[in-house]
Amino acid sequence: MGPEGVPTRYPDGLPAPPGDAVPLVLGAGGMLGRAVAAVLEEACPATVAATRAEIDVTDRFRLEAEVERLNPTVVINCTAWTDVDGGEADPDRAFRVNAEGAENAARAAAAAGCRFVHFSSDLVFDGRKATPYTEDDAPAPLSVHGRSKLEGELRVAAAAPDHLIVRTAWLYGAGRGNFVDVVRDAARSGQPLRVVGDQRGSPSWVLDVALAVAGLLAIPHRGVLHVANDGTCTRQELVRAIVDAIGGQVRLESVAAGNSVRPAPRPAFSALATGRYAGLAGRPLRPWRDALIDYLADDGEAVTA
């Protein structure tokens, strides 16, 4: 293991990023951004990790000035308005960060002549398929959040010719509340849980996603790419896997997605097909259950940057 608990060997089959690269990680204070920054700081000593307070993607002119000053070789945008339910009540804020902010960052990277990597979401799909979504499937988001993420994708593609849009799903990791941590804490305390049991997706540990993206910096792939831990499960199956891993107990009430009272609709099926990524890396990311067990074994503290 390297510093901050980051593995020095890339488990996804891709090489380490170039040591002389100068990545600029935007949104480094968030769950995904912390993991990406920690991985890149080990491989690339010149990495700059910027929190929202340091570089705000919605402040176009300051953003452009900072990118010009820092002169990165790649800009990695981990910023996002992630409150899916809150987006229904405040769509302007969701679009300001997820669409306008993404475009601002992409334009700044293009003006600096460097590559741009942007993260998107499985929520750009409507869930009507019965098999995992590929990069070629037509998006049809159900929620404000999903629409704002899709708009961000379109603006990034238009603004930055040298772009990589990484769609991922059901993220969990250190540094921010997430579904896995909620279930773990409930299982330890014996609290009951009410879970939408029939939603199926691709649980993904941010550390594995970060390692994959770092490796992708070494190859010139462009366009949209799905990156998630291998395999799919329902929310209920994920709960059972968490409880089994920690040896706890939980009183689980499973409800159907149609009976959920949450403001934002979620797709019943949003699993991502990662065959294109596996073709680039030589193999898929490890199975979601293996990643989950490792995360829980470290008690959610594998990345502390």
N, C-alpha and C positions, 0 to 999 in steps of 0.2 A: 504494500500500500504506500502511496505517496502522501504528501502533506494534506491535512484536512480530511484524511480517510479516502482520498480519491485513488482508485486503482491506476497503476502505471501501465498496465497491459490493457489494450483495448479489446473487450470481449466480443466485439461485433464483426471482426475480420477486416476492419479498415485500418490504415496506418495512422500513426499519431500525426497531428497537424504540423506543418512546417515550424521549426523552432524559431525561425526569424520572422514569422508572421506577426502582425500588429493588430490583433482583434480589438474592436471596441464593442463591448457588451452593454446594450441599453436595457434598462429595467433590471439591473443586477441586484436590486433589493428584494425581488420577488422569489417565489419558490423555484421556478424554472431558471430565472436569471442567476440565482445564487449557484445552482448546480453547473450551469454553463460556464460561469466565471471561474469557479473552482477548478474545473477540468482544464480550461484553457490557460489559467495562470500557472499550472504545473508544466504544461507543454510549451507555452509561449511566454517567456518572462516579460515581454513588452505589453502584455494584455492590459487594457484599460477597462475596468468595471465601473460603470456609472449608474447610480441609482436615479430614480425619478427626480429627486431633489437636486441632483447635480446636472442632469441633462433631461429636460422635459420634452418629449416628442411633440407635444402640442404647441410649444414655443418655437415656431419655425426658424426664426432668425437667429436665436441663440443656438439652436441645434446646428444650423449650418455653420455658424462661426466655430463651434466646438469641434465639429468634424474636420473642418479645414485646419484648425490649430493642431489637432491630434494626429492628423494624417495617417489614418489606419489603412491596413490592407484589406480588411473586411469589417463590415458593420453587422452585428447580430442583434436583431430587435426582439427582445424578450418582453417588452412592455405590452400590457393588455388591460383592458377593463374587463375583469373576470367575474363580476357579479351578474350571473345569468338572470336571476330573478329581478335584480335591481334595474337591469336594462329595460325591462318592460315599463317601469315607471319613469325612467330617465334615459330615453333613447338618444337624446342629444349628446349626453356624456359618453355613452357607449360608442357612438359613431365618431365623436371627437378624438377618442384615443385609438380605437380599433381600426378606423378607416383613415381619417385625416392625419392622425399621428403616424400611422404606418406609411402613408404617402410622403409625409414630410421627411421621415427617416430615409426612405428609398431615394428620394430626390437628392438629399444631402450626400448619400453614398455615391450616387451616379455622378454628381458634380465633382466629387473627389476622385473619381475614376477607380473606385474599388467595388468589390463584390458586396452583395446585400443578402443576408439570410433573415427570413421572417417566419414567425410561428403562427399557425392557424389551428383550426379545431375540427373535430368530427361533427360539431353542431352545424356545419354548413349543409349537412344532409338531412332529409326528412324521415329516414327510417323505414321507408316502404319496401326496401330490398330485403331478401331473406339470406343473402350472402354478403360477405364483407365488401365494403365500398372500395373501388379502385380509384386511381387518380383521374381516370377517364370518365367516371360517372358524373352526370350533371348534378351540381349542387342545387338544393331546394330547401333553404333553411326555414325552420318553423318559428323561431324566436327573433326578437330584436338583436340579441347577442349574436346569433348565427348569421343574421343579415349583415351586421356590422363587420363580422370577421370575413365574410365573403366579399364585401365591398373593399375591405382592406387588401385582400388577395388581388382583386382586379386593379386596384390603384398601384399596388407594388409592381405588378407585372408591366403596367404601362409606364411607370416612372423609372424603373431600373432594369435595363436590358440584362445585366449580369446578376440575376436574382435566383434564389432558392427559397421556395415556400414550403415549409415543413408542417404538414398537418399531423397532429398527435391527438391523444384521447385519454380521458379518465386519469389525469395526472395526479400523482401523490409524491410527497417528499418532505424533507425537513424544511422548517422555517415558515410554514403557513398551514392554517387549518385545511384539512382535506378529508375526503370520505374515509380513507383508510384509518387515519388518526382518530376520527370520530368513533368508528366502530371499535377500534382497539381500546379506547378509553372507556367506552360503554361496556365492553366485555370484561374489563378489569373491575369495574365498579358494580356490575350487575344491573345496570340501567336497561330498560327496555328500548328497543329500536323499532321504528316504523320505516320500512324500506320498500321502494318500488321494485318488486321482485322480477318483473318481466322485461325490464330494459336490458339489452345485451350490448356489450361494447368491448373495448380493448384496454384493460388497466395497464398503465405505463408508469414506471418509476422514472422520475426526472433525471436521476443520475445516468441511467442507461440511455435515455434520449440525448442527454448532453454529450456522452461519450460517442454516440453515433454521429451527432452533428459535428463534433470536433474532427472525427475521422473524415467526414464528407468535405471538410475544407481542403483536403489534400487532392481532391478530384474535381474536375471542372463541370460537374453536373448542374444543369439549370432546369427551372420549371417547378412543378409541384411534386412533392414526394411525401408519402405516408411513412411515418416512423413511429412504431409502437412495439411494445413487447409482444411476443408471438402468442397467438391463441386468442380466444374470446371467452366471455362468461357473462352470466347475468349478475345483477347487483346482489341477488340473494346468494348465488354461488361464491361471489367475492366475500361476502360477509362470513360465510361458513369457512372459507379458506383462512381468513384472518383469525377467526376464533380458534380453529384447529392449530394454527401456527403458534399462538401464544398460550394455548392450553386454558383458555377462559371459558366463560359461559355467557350467553346472551339470550334474552327473551326477544324473539324476533316476530314482528307482525308484518307480513308481506301484503302489499296492496298492489293493485293493477295500475299501470300508468294512466289509464283513463280515469281512475278515481283519485288521482293526485290533485291536491288543491294548490300546488305551487303556481305562481303567476306565469312563469315561462314554460311553454310546452317543450318537452324533450322528445327526440326520436326514440321509438321503441327499439330500434336496431341501428347502431351507429358504429359497428366494428369496422376497422380499417384493414384492407388488404395491403400487405407490405412486401409483396413479391418483387416490386421494382427496386425497393431498397435492398432486399436480399440479393438481387442480381448484381447490384453495385458492390455490396460488401462481401459477397461470397457465401453468405448465410444470413438468416433472419436474426433479429435480436433474440435473446434467450426467452423461454416461455414466461408468461406473466406470473405464474405461480412461483417459479424459482426466484424471480426478482422480488416478489412480495415477501417471501421467507427471509431473504437477505436483509431487506429493509427493516422488517420487524425484529430480526435478530440483533440489529444495531440500535433498536429502540428509536428508529427515526432520526438518528444523529449522524448518518454517514457523510453528510456534507454540511459543514458548519461555516463556510466562508461567508 
